[in-house]
Amino acid sequence: MHPMLNIAIRAVRKAGNVITKYYELPDAVETHQKGENDFVTNVAREAERLIIEVIRRCFPHHSIIGEELGELVGTDTDVRWIIDPLDGTTNFIKRFPHFSVSLAVCIKDRTEVAVVYDPMRNEMFTASRGQGAQLNGYRLRSSAARNLDGIILATGFPFKQKKYANNYMSLVSQLFVKCADFRRTGSAALDLAYVAAGRVDGFFEIGLHPWDFAGGELLVREAGGLVTDFMGNHNYLLSGNLVAGNPSVVKAMLATMRKSLTVAQ
């Protein structure tokens, strides 16, 4: 096992323990709005603090990017830990038990280690570059679907960027008539983990931040899938517009989506 993966697992478990504790104590959760339809809780801040504490104890010189605290530049800028301490904040606030902790390690801009942890189900999705993806130690493979017929797609609506609503609904409509159904769960990190596990066949979303997908995209790729932007390229690192699935599903999704694409890439 990659030595940084051990530390990543330790860190997200500590964060997950805090999240589940507060889930049982809703009166202790403090919620603040930091933007339109964008919330932060004292729970996420505490979880992020614990993750950073674990990383700093083992790798004091590494750089860290966290959703809540921003970038903490270390003396070793080649290594960056990317943290989403609570992906699915709205679900957590509403006590909808579907959220995750996501952590990725990038070395010279390549993701080498990734962990997405669902503390409510105690499901630990892990990946190391070239070593495959796993769920609680068992190997993952993405869906074997060959086209859009009969498949399930996961997505997330642009609730923070509603100016894209009409364009996005057009994409949804184009895909919906060709697939079996959609799932919209509220955690992009878990959606990508579910693609890696074959629980859903594909995923697409616009305007994500690096901490939303850094862990999940390595899971998908190590499970035999692809991650691209809406044009089939790798600009998702900048645009935050993602399509994920096995190669056949991604190809079919892209061919369908291009008919209605006017969203900026």
Backbone as CSV, one residue per row, in Angstrom:
resi,resn,N_x,N_y,N_z,CA_x,CA_y,CA_z,C_x,C_y,C_z
1,MET,0.842,-1.196,0.000,0.000,0.000,0.000,0.875,1.243,0.000
2,HIS,0.486,2.238,-0.788,1.217,3.511,-0.834,1.245,4.122,0.564
3,PRO,2.423,4.568,1.036,2.502,5.104,2.405,1.572,6.289,2.649
4,MET,1.348,7.116,1.636,0.444,8.245,1.813,-1.018,7.800,1.878
5,LEU,-1.317,6.643,1.296,-2.685,6.135,1.380,-3.029,5.757,2.816
6,ASN,-2.089,5.171,3.524,-2.308,4.851,4.943,-2.665,6.101,5.742
7,ILE,-1.934,7.177,5.499,-2.184,8.430,6.222,-3.520,9.018,5.802
8,ALA,-3.833,8.955,4.510,-5.104,9.481,4.014,-6.281,8.757,4.653
9,ILE,-6.186,7.438,4.756,-7.261,6.650,5.378,-7.414,7.026,6.847
10,ARG,-6.294,7.167,7.540,-6.345,7.550,8.949,-7.018,8.911,9.114
11,ALA,-6.665,9.844,8.234,-7.202,11.197,8.331,-8.705,11.233,8.075
12,VAL,-9.165,10.550,7.032,-10.599,10.625,6.719,-11.435,9.865,7.747
13,ARG,-10.867,8.839,8.368,-11.600,8.145,9.435,-11.828,9.071,10.633
14,LYS,-10.801,9.828,10.977,-10.964,10.776,12.084,-12.033,11.810,11.749
15,ALA,-12.005,12.301,10.518,-13.013,13.264,10.098,-14.396,12.630,10.092
16,GLY,-14.482,11.410,9.599,-15.765,10.714,9.557,-16.351,10.484,10.937
17,ASN,-15.494,10.208,11.911,-15.973,10.007,13.286,-16.607,11.283,13.836
18,VAL,-16.005,12.421,13.526,-16.565,13.700,13.973,-17.903,13.962,13.291
19,ILE,-17.976,13.694,12.008,-19.204,13.943,11.255,-20.355,13.091,11.775
20,THR,-20.105,11.808,12.015,-21.186,10.948,12.511,-21.594,11.329,13.933
21,LYS,-20.649,11.799,14.729,-20.998,12.237,16.088,-21.965,13.416,16.036
22,TYR,-21.661,14.393,15.193,-22.526,15.564,15.069,-23.853,15.224,14.393
23,TYR,-23.835,14.223,13.532,-25.093,13.813,12.882,-26.113,13.375,13.924
24,GLU,-25.638,12.798,15.010,-26.523,12.370,16.092,-26.831,13.503,17.072
25,LEU,-26.185,14.664,16.879,-26.389,15.820,17.767,-26.731,17.044,16.922
26,PRO,-27.866,17.044,16.239,-28.173,18.139,15.301,-28.209,19.514,15.940
27,ASP,-28.540,19.597,17.214,-28.587,20.903,17.879,-27.203,21.524,18.037
28,ALA,-26.164,20.704,17.899,-24.795,21.210,18.039,-24.201,21.664,16.703
29,VAL,-24.946,21.487,15.620,-24.466,21.871,14.291,-24.741,23.348,14.052
30,GLU,-23.694,24.103,13.732,-23.812,25.525,13.413,-23.625,25.699,11.910
31,THR,-24.590,26.342,11.279,-24.581,26.491,9.824,-24.485,27.961,9.438
32,HIS,-23.617,28.244,8.472,-23.451,29.607,7.969,-23.504,29.570,6.442
33,GLN,-24.077,30.611,5.853,-24.146,30.698,4.400,-22.959,31.503,3.898
34,LYS,-22.181,30.895,2.977,-21.011,31.597,2.446,-21.206,32.061,1.015
35,GLY,-22.340,31.709,0.420,-22.667,32.114,-0.941,-24.068,31.646,-1.265
36,GLU,-24.517,31.924,-2.485,-25.858,31.503,-2.884,-25.974,29.981,-2.856
37,ASN,-26.882,29.488,-2.032,-27.102,28.042,-1.887,-25.817,27.305,-1.522
38,ASP,-24.947,27.967,-0.802,-23.640,27.408,-0.455,-23.432,27.585,1.054
39,PHE,-23.348,26.468,1.768,-23.321,26.514,3.223,-22.055,25.856,3.772
40,VAL,-21.678,26.290,4.967,-20.582,25.663,5.682,-21.025,25.446,7.123
41,THR,-20.524,24.394,7.730,-20.869,24.092,9.115,-19.611,24.029,9.977
42,ASN,-19.827,24.155,11.272,-18.727,23.960,12.206,-18.184,22.539,12.124
43,VAL,-19.027,21.624,11.675,-18.618,20.219,11.545,-17.566,20.071,10.450
44,ALA,-17.808,20.683,9.291,-16.853,20.605,8.190,-15.520,21.242,8.582
45,ARG,-15.603,22.353,9.281,-14.363,23.014,9.701,-13.569,22.165,10.690
46,GLU,-14.276,21.517,11.594,-13.599,20.641,12.554,-13.013,19.422,11.853
47,ALA,-13.765,18.853,10.918,-13.278,17.688,10.171,-12.034,18.049,9.365
48,GLU,-12.063,19.218,8.719,-10.905,19.641,7.935,-9.698,19.874,8.844
49,ARG,-9.920,20.473,9.999,-8.826,20.713,10.936,-8.158,19.411,11.356
50,LEU,-8.960,18.376,11.614,-8.420,17.081,12.016,-7.611,16.434,10.890
51,ILE,-8.126,16.547,9.661,-7.399,15.986,8.524,-6.046,16.662,8.367
52,ILE,-6.036,17.992,8.445,-4.790,18.735,8.304,-3.819,18.376,9.424
53,GLU,-4.339,18.187,10.615,-3.502,17.813,11.763,-2.781,16.492,11.503
54,VAL,-3.498,15.513,10.970,-2.892,14.210,10.663,-1.838,14.360,9.575
55,ILE,-2.140,15.114,8.525,-1.192,15.296,7.426,0.065,16.014,7.914
56,ARG,-0.129,17.084,8.658,1.006,17.875,9.119,1.916,17.079,10.054
57,ARG,1.326,16.182,10.842,2.126,15.376,11.762,3.074,14.453,10.988
58,CYS,2.596,13.947,9.857,3.394,12.979,9.083,4.199,13.621,7.955
59,PHE,3.636,14.663,7.365,4.283,15.317,6.219,4.230,16.838,6.412
60,PRO,5.039,17.368,7.300,4.937,18.793,7.664,5.257,19.762,6.538
61,HIS,5.943,19.304,5.495,6.370,20.220,4.435,5.435,20.230,3.221
62,HIS,4.450,19.336,3.192,3.565,19.255,2.030,2.573,20.421,2.011
63,SER,2.103,20.750,0.811,1.077,21.772,0.647,-0.310,21.133,0.751
64,ILE,-1.277,21.927,1.193,-2.631,21.422,1.421,-3.626,22.420,0.857
65,ILE,-4.631,21.908,0.147,-5.737,22.732,-0.333,-7.020,22.184,0.275
66,GLY,-7.687,22.988,1.072,-8.926,22.574,1.710,-10.078,23.454,1.266
67,GLU,-11.273,22.872,1.194,-12.428,23.651,0.765,-12.685,24.829,1.691
68,GLU,-12.522,24.616,2.989,-12.895,25.659,3.939,-11.748,26.608,4.261
69,LEU,-10.519,26.077,4.407,-9.393,26.914,4.824,-8.577,27.459,3.668
70,GLY,-8.850,26.984,2.452,-8.083,27.451,1.303,-6.750,26.732,1.189
71,GLU,-5.762,27.403,0.609,-4.463,26.772,0.346,-3.468,27.091,1.448
72,LEU,-2.847,26.029,1.962,-1.774,26.149,2.940,-0.498,25.700,2.241
73,VAL,0.311,26.648,1.845,1.493,26.344,1.040,2.617,25.867,1.941
74,GLY,3.137,24.673,1.637,4.277,24.139,2.367,5.565,24.394,1.611
75,THR,6.662,23.989,2.192,7.946,24.168,1.519,8.107,23.185,0.354
76,ASP,7.343,22.092,0.372,7.334,21.136,-0.738,6.073,21.378,-1.549
77,THR,6.183,22.190,-2.598,5.015,22.533,-3.406,4.723,21.491,-4.488
78,ASP,5.591,20.477,-4.611,5.334,19.410,-5.578,4.232,18.470,-5.095
79,VAL,4.011,18.426,-3.790,3.002,17.529,-3.224,1.872,18.357,-2.632
80,ARG,0.646,18.081,-3.096,-0.518,18.798,-2.597,-1.590,17.791,-2.164
81,TRP,-2.105,18.002,-0.979,-3.234,17.233,-0.467,-4.498,18.069,-0.698
82,ILE,-5.478,17.502,-1.353,-6.707,18.228,-1.688,-7.849,17.632,-0.874
83,ILE,-8.481,18.478,-0.054,-9.434,18.010,0.958,-10.825,18.566,0.713
84,ASP,-11.810,17.687,0.726,-13.201,18.109,0.907,-13.688,17.411,2.172
85,PRO,-13.765,18.134,3.296,-14.056,17.481,4.577,-15.492,16.994,4.722
86,LEU,-16.414,17.584,3.923,-17.816,17.165,4.005,-18.476,17.465,2.664
87,ASP,-18.387,16.517,1.749,-18.999,16.673,0.433,-20.444,16.192,0.528
88,GLY,-21.364,17.135,0.393,-22.771,16.838,0.612,-23.276,17.574,1.844
89,THR,-22.828,18.820,1.990,-23.171,19.605,3.185,-24.672,19.772,3.348
90,THR,-25.370,20.067,2.257,-26.819,20.254,2.349,-27.499,18.980,2.835
91,ASN,-27.052,17.828,2.329,-27.595,16.558,2.827,-27.381,16.430,4.328
92,PHE,-26.174,16.757,4.778,-25.862,16.656,6.208,-26.760,17.576,7.025
93,ILE,-26.901,18.813,6.579,-27.728,19.773,7.310,-29.177,19.284,7.403
94,LYS,-29.678,18.700,6.312,-31.062,18.224,6.273,-31.216,16.828,6.874
95,ARG,-30.108,16.266,7.354,-30.107,14.916,7.928,-30.528,13.863,6.906
96,PHE,-30.087,14.082,5.681,-30.222,13.090,4.606,-28.900,12.334,4.596
97,PRO,-28.896,11.059,4.973,-27.630,10.373,5.301,-26.801,9.937,4.092
98,HIS,-26.391,10.917,3.294,-25.576,10.608,2.125,-24.585,11.759,1.923
99,PHE,-23.367,11.563,2.390,-22.307,12.562,2.290,-20.986,11.845,2.475
100,SER,-19.893,12.547,2.255,-18.605,11.855,2.271,-17.477,12.798,2.644
101,VAL,-16.338,12.186,2.947,-15.069,12.888,3.115,-14.195,12.492,1.936
102,SER,-13.610,13.463,1.260,-12.791,13.174,0.079,-11.389,13.741,0.265
103,LEU,-10.403,12.952,-0.119,-9.004,13.358,0.041,-8.188,12.790,-1.111
104,ALA,-7.378,13.642,-1.724,-6.502,13.197,-2.811,-5.113,13.766,-2.609
105,VAL,-4.108,13.029,-3.075,-2.722,13.487,-3.020,-2.219,13.616,-4.455
106,CYS,-1.795,14.834,-4.806,-1.247,15.096,-6.134,0.248,15.363,-6.017
107,ILE,1.022,14.682,-6.844,2.466,14.881,-6.883,2.840,15.364,-8.276
108,LYS,3.353,16.573,-8.350,3.667,17.207,-9.635,2.459,17.168,-10.564
109,ASP,1.305,17.536,-10.014,0.045,17.675,-10.747,-0.548,16.359,-11.240
110,ARG,-0.057,15.238,-10.737,-0.681,13.941,-11.034,-1.254,13.363,-9.746
111,THR,-2.509,12.963,-9.800,-3.131,12.375,-8.618,-2.584,10.975,-8.407
112,GLU,-1.984,10.757,-7.247,-1.350,9.474,-6.955,-2.154,8.628,-5.974
113,VAL,-2.878,9.273,-5.084,-3.624,8.568,-4.034,-4.966,9.258,-3.868
114,ALA,-6.013,8.466,-3.636,-7.340,9.044,-3.429,-8.137,8.198,-2.447
115,VAL,-8.930,8.895,-1.631,-9.824,8.235,-0.688,-11.151,8.991,-0.678
116,VAL,-12.251,8.267,-0.783,-13.588,8.826,-0.569,-14.255,7.939,0.479
117,TYR,-14.648,8.553,1.588,-15.167,7.784,2.727,-16.598,8.190,3.034
118,ASP,-17.478,7.195,3.064,-18.872,7.383,3.469,-18.982,6.934,4.929
119,PRO,-19.004,7.880,5.871,-18.988,7.480,7.287,-20.293,6.852,7.761
120,MET,-21.393,7.120,7.087,-22.671,6.554,7.508,-22.753,5.061,7.190
121,ARG,-22.107,4.640,6.115,-22.119,3.232,5.712,-20.784,2.542,5.982
122,ASN,-19.829,3.295,6.500,-18.473,2.790,6.733,-17.894,2.181,5.457
123,GLU,-18.055,2.903,4.350,-17.510,2.455,3.068,-16.308,3.323,2.711
124,MET,-15.160,2.686,2.593,-13.912,3.365,2.303,-13.474,3.014,0.878
125,PHE,-13.630,3.968,-0.031,-13.189,3.798,-1.420,-11.767,4.336,-1.522
126,THR,-10.852,3.547,-2.047,-9.451,3.954,-2.109,-8.854,3.642,-3.478
127,ALA,-7.823,4.398,-3.836,-7.111,4.135,-5.088,-5.692,4.663,-4.986
128,SER,-4.766,3.950,-5.601,-3.397,4.414,-5.810,-3.100,4.273,-7.291
129,ARG,-2.414,5.250,-7.857,-2.139,5.215,-9.295,-1.445,3.911,-9.692
130,GLY,-2.030,3.218,-10.664,-1.474,1.973,-11.174,-1.752,0.753,-10.326
131,GLN,-2.463,0.938,-9.185,-2.723,-0.178,-8.277,-4.210,-0.534,-8.185
132,GLY,-5.047,0.115,-8.973,-6.462,-0.193,-8.971,-7.228,0.562,-7.890
133,ALA,-8.540,0.376,-7.911,-9.436,1.002,-6.939,-10.100,-0.082,-6.110
134,GLN,-10.403,0.231,-4.857,-10.960,-0.760,-3.936,-12.036,-0.145,-3.057
135,LEU,-12.920,-0.989,-2.583,-13.916,-0.631,-1.581,-13.739,-1.568,-0.398
136,ASN,-13.329,-1.023,0.730,-13.054,-1.827,1.927,-12.166,-3.030,1.605
137,GLY,-11.192,-2.789,0.721,-10.209,-3.823,0.398,-10.553,-4.712,-0.775
138,TYR,-11.762,-4.585,-1.324,-12.173,-5.419,-2.459,-12.057,-4.631,-3.763
139,ARG,-11.524,-5.263,-4.792,-11.240,-4.607,-6.064,-12.526,-4.114,-6.731
140,LEU,-12.466,-2.922,-7.306,-13.603,-2.342,-8.006,-13.377,-2.367,-9.510
141,ARG,-14.478,-2.562,-10.250,-14.479,-2.418,-11.699,-15.705,-1.614,-12.090
142,SER,-15.530,-0.697,-13.011,-16.647,0.121,-13.459,-17.611,-0.712,-14.293
143,SER,-18.764,-0.147,-14.580,-19.822,-0.822,-15.333,-19.315,-1.374,-16.660
144,ALA,-19.923,-2.473,-17.103,-19.571,-3.076,-18.399,-20.534,-2.650,-19.500
145,ALA,-21.362,-1.647,-19.247,-22.347,-1.201,-20.245,-21.665,-0.777,-21.538
146,ARG,-22.337,-1.037,-22.660,-21.760,-0.726,-23.972,-22.340,0.528,-24.609
147,ASN,-23.487,0.979,-24.111,-24.126,2.183,-24.657,-25.047,2.761,-23.584
148,LEU,-25.916,3.684,-23.970,-26.788,4.345,-23.002,-28.057,3.557,-22.691
149,ASP,-28.338,2.551,-23.462,-29.587,1.805,-23.288,-29.616,1.086,-21.936
150,GLY,-30.605,1.419,-21.114,-30.810,0.726,-19.850,-29.879,1.127,-18.727
151,ILE,-29.081,2.174,-18.904,-28.104,2.518,-17.869,-28.664,3.567,-16.906
152,ILE,-27.995,3.692,-15.755,-28.317,4.701,-14.741,-27.188,5.735,-14.723
153,LEU,-27.558,7.006,-14.823,-26.586,8.085,-14.782,-26.775,8.908,-13.516
154,ALA,-25.677,9.303,-12.911,-25.707,10.215,-11.765,-25.353,11.616,-12.249
155,THR,-25.913,12.612,-11.590,-25.618,13.991,-11.954,-25.822,14.883,-10.745
156,GLY,-25.484,16.136,-10.909,-25.751,17.148,-9.889,-26.174,18.424,-10.580
157,PHE,-27.243,19.028,-10.132,-27.722,20.254,-10.759,-26.839,21.442,-10.370
158,PRO,-26.723,22.434,-11.258,-25.881,23.608,-10.962,-26.592,24.578,-10.017
159,PHE,-26.820,24.147,-8.788,-27.613,24.933,-7.850,-26.898,26.197,-7.378
160,LYS,-25.579,26.239,-7.566,-24.837,27.458,-7.227,-24.652,28.365,-8.441
161,GLN,-24.992,27.867,-9.632,-24.823,28.623,-10.873,-26.074,28.462,-11.722
162,LYS,-27.174,28.995,-11.250,-28.459,28.758,-11.898,-28.594,29.455,-13.250
163,LYS,-27.629,30.292,-13.596,-27.633,30.879,-14.932,-27.470,29.808,-16.009
164,TYR,-26.949,28.645,-15.613,-26.784,27.545,-16.564,-27.971,26.582,-16.571
165,ALA,-29.038,26.922,-15.857,-30.142,25.976,-15.667,-30.745,25.501,-16.985
166,ASN,-31.031,26.414,-17.902,-31.680,26.012,-19.162,-30.777,25.114,-19.990
167,ASN,-29.497,25.479,-20.086,-28.553,24.646,-20.827,-28.429,23.263,-20.203
168,TYR,-28.392,23.257,-18.873,-28.214,21.983,-18.187,-29.432,21.082,-18.356
169,MET,-30.615,21.669,-18.283,-31.829,20.869,-18.464,-31.917,20.311,-19.877
170,SER,-31.362,21.043,-20.818,-31.315,20.530,-22.183,-30.430,19.291,-22.273
171,LEU,-29.266,19.333,-21.568,-28.393,18.149,-21.527,-29.107,16.967,-20.881
172,VAL,-29.761,17.251,-19.760,-30.480,16.192,-19.042,-31.538,15.562,-19.941
173,SER,-32.279,16.409,-20.659,-33.337,15.912,-21.534,-32.784,15.014,-22.639
174,GLN,-31.677,15.446,-23.243,-31.066,14.654,-24.316,-30.644,13.272,-23.819
175,LEU,-30.084,13.235,-22.625,-29.607,11.964,-22.080,-30.747,11.111,-21.535
176,PHE,-31.741,11.770,-20.945,-32.816,11.029,-20.291,-33.595,10.146,-21.266
177,VAL,-33.799,10.624,-22.483,-34.577,9.839,-23.442,-33.810,8.617,-23.939
178,LYS,-32.492,8.569,-23.657,-31.687,7.439,-24.140,-31.267,6.471,-23.046
179,CYS,-31.303,6.920,-21.765,-30.885,6.031,-20.678,-32.113,5.557,-19.904
180,ALA,-31.889,4.749,-18.886,-33.010,4.227,-18.103,-33.493,5.233,-17.067
181,ASP,-32.552,5.882,-16.349,-32.958,6.764,-15.264,-31.757,7.561,-14.778
182,PHE,-32.047,8.526,-13.885,-31.016,9.353,-13.270,-31.017,9.156,-11.763
183,ARG,-29.876,9.460,-11.153,-29.762,9.583,-9.708,-29.091,10.920,-9.413
184,ARG,-29.678,11.683,-8.464,-29.077,12.939,-8.050,-28.977,12.868,-6.524
185,THR,-27.779,12.570,-6.020,-27.628,12.215,-4.611,-27.066,13.341,-3.746
186,GLY,-26.401,14.326,-4.345,-25.911,15.446,-3.561,-24.465,15.376,-3.123
187,SER,-23.716,14.375,-3.585,-22.285,14.288,-3.267,-21.539,13.816,-4.513
188,ALA,-20.854,14.742,-5.184,-20.128,14.384,-6.405,-19.043,13.352,-6.134
189,ALA,-18.388,13.463,-4.986,-17.334,12.503,-4.652,-17.894,11.081,-4.568
190,LEU,-19.052,10.931,-3.924,-19.670,9.602,-3.848,-20.216,9.162,-5.202
191,ASP,-20.736,10.104,-5.995,-21.193,9.738,-7.341,-20.054,9.110,-8.134
192,LEU,-18.877,9.724,-8.073,-17.730,9.183,-8.805,-17.286,7.843,-8.215
193,ALA,-17.330,7.721,-6.903,-17.007,6.434,-6.278,-17.985,5.360,-6.730
194,TYR,-19.247,5.731,-6.880,-20.267,4.776,-7.328,-20.071,4.395,-8.795
195,VAL,-19.551,5.323,-9.601,-19.191,4.965,-10.978,-18.082,3.920,-10.949
196,ALA,-17.077,4.146,-10.109,-15.973,3.190,-9.993,-16.470,1.817,-9.552
197,ALA,-17.485,1.803,-8.689,-18.014,0.542,-8.160,-19.053,-0.095,-9.072
198,GLY,-19.435,0.587,-10.146,-20.453,0.050,-11.047,-21.870,0.185,-10.510
199,ARG,-22.057,0.978,-9.463,-23.401,1.173,-8.909,-24.229,2.099,-9.789
200,VAL,-23.548,3.038,-10.439,-24.139,3.811,-11.524,-23.187,3.678,-12.710
201,ASP,-23.720,3.896,-13.911,-22.926,3.638,-15.114,-22.148,4.848,-15.594
202,GLY,-22.610,6.033,-15.228,-21.933,7.240,-15.673,-22.313,8.418,-14.808
203,PHE,-21.582,9.511,-14.999,-21.782,10.719,-14.192,-21.429,11.931,-15.032
204,PHE,-22.176,13.038,-14.831,-21.797,14.307,-15.427,-22.252,15.439,-14.526
205,GLU,-21.468,16.515,-14.505,-21.822,17.696,-13.731,-20.970,18.862,-14.199
206,ILE,-21.473,20.082,-13.989,-20.715,21.268,-14.380,-20.302,22.068,-13.154
207,GLY,-19.213,22.829,-13.323,-18.804,23.816,-12.336,-18.306,23.273,-11.015
208,LEU,-17.733,22.074,-11.022,-17.192,21.514,-9.781,-15.832,22.141,-9.457
209,HIS,-15.495,22.126,-8.173,-14.177,22.568,-7.729,-13.240,21.361,-7.610
210,PRO,-11.925,21.580,-7.620,-10.993,20.445,-7.542,-11.249,19.522,-6.356
211,TRP,-11.612,20.088,-5.184,-11.843,19.237,-4.018,-13.106,18.391,-4.165
212,ASP,-14.014,18.788,-5.074,-15.223,17.994,-5.298,-14.927,16.681,-6.020
213,PHE,-13.916,16.697,-6.898,-13.713,15.530,-7.757,-12.319,14.926,-7.705
214,ALA,-11.371,15.548,-7.018,-9.978,15.074,-7.051,-9.867,13.622,-6.596
215,GLY,-10.570,13.256,-5.525,-10.526,11.870,-5.058,-11.283,10.938,-5.984
216,GLY,-12.476,11.330,-6.376,-13.331,10.458,-7.173,-12.816,10.161,-8.559
217,GLU,-12.138,11.122,-9.181,-11.707,10.876,-10.565,-10.618,9.815,-10.643
218,LEU,-9.733,9.744,-9.650,-8.744,8.668,-9.666,-9.417,7.317,-9.424
219,LEU,-10.411,7.278,-8.561,-11.163,6.035,-8.356,-11.723,5.521,-9.671
220,VAL,-12.346,6.413,-10.447,-12.940,6.006,-11.723,-11.878,5.468,-12.669
221,ARG,-10.776,6.201,-12.800,-9.742,5.778,-13.742,-9.089,4.469,-13.328
222,GLU,-8.868,4.280,-12.030,-8.246,3.038,-11.569,-9.212,1.849,-11.622
223,ALA,-10.514,2.135,-11.756,-11.496,1.061,-11.914,-11.772,0.759,-13.381
224,GLY,-10.989,1.360,-14.276,-11.124,1.079,-15.702,-11.958,2.077,-16.466
225,GLY,-12.304,3.197,-15.832,-13.138,4.189,-16.484,-12.357,5.371,-17.026
226,LEU,-13.096,6.314,-17.595,-12.538,7.552,-18.127,-13.176,8.739,-17.430
227,VAL,-12.413,9.836,-17.345,-12.949,11.113,-16.895,-12.516,12.160,-17.910
228,THR,-13.487,12.887,-18.469,-13.191,13.924,-19.458,-14.025,15.168,-19.156
229,ASP,-13.768,16.229,-19.921,-14.684,17.363,-19.896,-15.791,17.107,-20.912
230,PHE,-16.635,18.086,-21.167,-17.791,17.877,-22.037,-17.421,17.762,-23.507
231,MET,-16.153,18.039,-23.830,-15.684,17.891,-25.211,-14.807,16.665,-25.387
232,GLY,-14.688,15.861,-24.346,-13.864,14.664,-24.432,-12.399,14.909,-24.164
233,ASN,-12.061,16.104,-23.668,-10.681,16.457,-23.365,-10.447,16.432,-21.853
234,HIS,-9.309,16.979,-21.426,-8.960,16.950,-20.004,-9.037,18.329,-19.359
235,ASN,-9.820,19.212,-19.935,-9.937,20.568,-19.403,-10.795,20.640,-18.140
236,TYR,-11.320,19.504,-17.687,-12.146,19.515,-16.480,-11.368,19.999,-15.256
237,LEU,-10.065,19.875,-15.284,-9.256,20.363,-14.170,-9.414,21.869,-13.987
238,LEU,-9.693,22.587,-15.093,-9.896,24.034,-15.043,-11.370,24.401,-15.040
239,SER,-12.158,23.737,-15.902,-13.571,24.104,-16.040,-14.450,23.528,-14.948
240,GLY,-14.070,22.375,-14.403,-14.916,21.698,-13.436,-16.107,20.997,-14.058
241,ASN,-16.110,20.865,-15.392,-17.188,20.180,-16.100,-16.750,18.750,-16.388
242,LEU,-17.412,17.780,-15.781,-16.950,16.386,-15.815,-17.954,15.452,-16.466
243,VAL,-17.395,14.472,-17.186,-18.134,13.299,-17.652,-17.303,12.095,-17.242
244,ALA,-17.940,11.097,-16.641,-17.203,9.917,-16.173,-17.997,8.647,-16.437
245,GLY,-17.277,7.564,-16.679,-17.893,6.260,-16.913,-16.894,5.372,-17.603
246,ASN,-17.319,4.186,-18.017,-16.402,3.365,-18.800,-16.260,3.984,-20.194
247,PRO,-15.246,3.600,-20.982,-15.015,4.264,-22.268,-16.220,4.278,-23.192
248,SER,-16.968,3.184,-23.252,-18.138,3.129,-24.139,-19.232,4.082,-23.690
249,VAL,-19.485,4.135,-22.388,-20.518,5.016,-21.858,-20.129,6.480,-22.039
250,VAL,-18.876,6.825,-21.755,-18.425,8.207,-21.935,-18.561,8.619,-23.391
251,LYS,-18.170,7.750,-24.311,-18.289,8.060,-25.738,-19.738,8.319,-26.124
252,ALA,-20.644,7.483,-25.634,-22.060,7.645,-25.956,-22.644,8.895,-25.311
253,MET,-22.252,9.188,-24.077,-22.724,10.396,-23.412,-22.271,11.646,-24.156
254,LEU,-21.000,11.687,-24.527,-20.469,12.854,-25.214,-21.156,13.074,-26.553
255,ALA,-21.398,11.999,-27.293,-22.053,12.121,-28.596,-23.448,12.698,-28.448
256,THR,-24.145,12.327,-27.392,-25.497,12.827,-27.150,-25.473,14.263,-26.637
257,MET,-24.560,14.566,-25.736,-24.504,15.888,-25.114,-24.110,16.982,-26.101
258,ARG,-23.290,16.652,-27.075,-22.810,17.673,-28.005,-23.942,18.305,-28.806
259,LYS,-25.064,17.609,-28.919,-26.193,18.129,-29.690,-26.775,19.378,-29.050
260,SER,-26.620,19.511,-27.746,-27.247,20.646,-27.066,-26.249,21.490,-26.275
261,LEU,-24.955,21.269,-26.500,-23.956,21.972,-25.681,-23.793,23.434,-26.084
262,THR,-24.085,24.298,-25.126,-23.724,25.711,-25.284,-23.043,26.199,-24.013
263,VAL,-22.845,25.264,-23.031,-22.170,25.624,-21.796,-20.699,25.893,-22.093
264,ALA,-20.164,26.936,-21.540,-18.755,27.287,-21.775,-17.856,26.192,-21.285
265,GLN,-16.864,25.846,-22.082,-15.907,24.824,-21.694,-14.696,25.469,-21.043
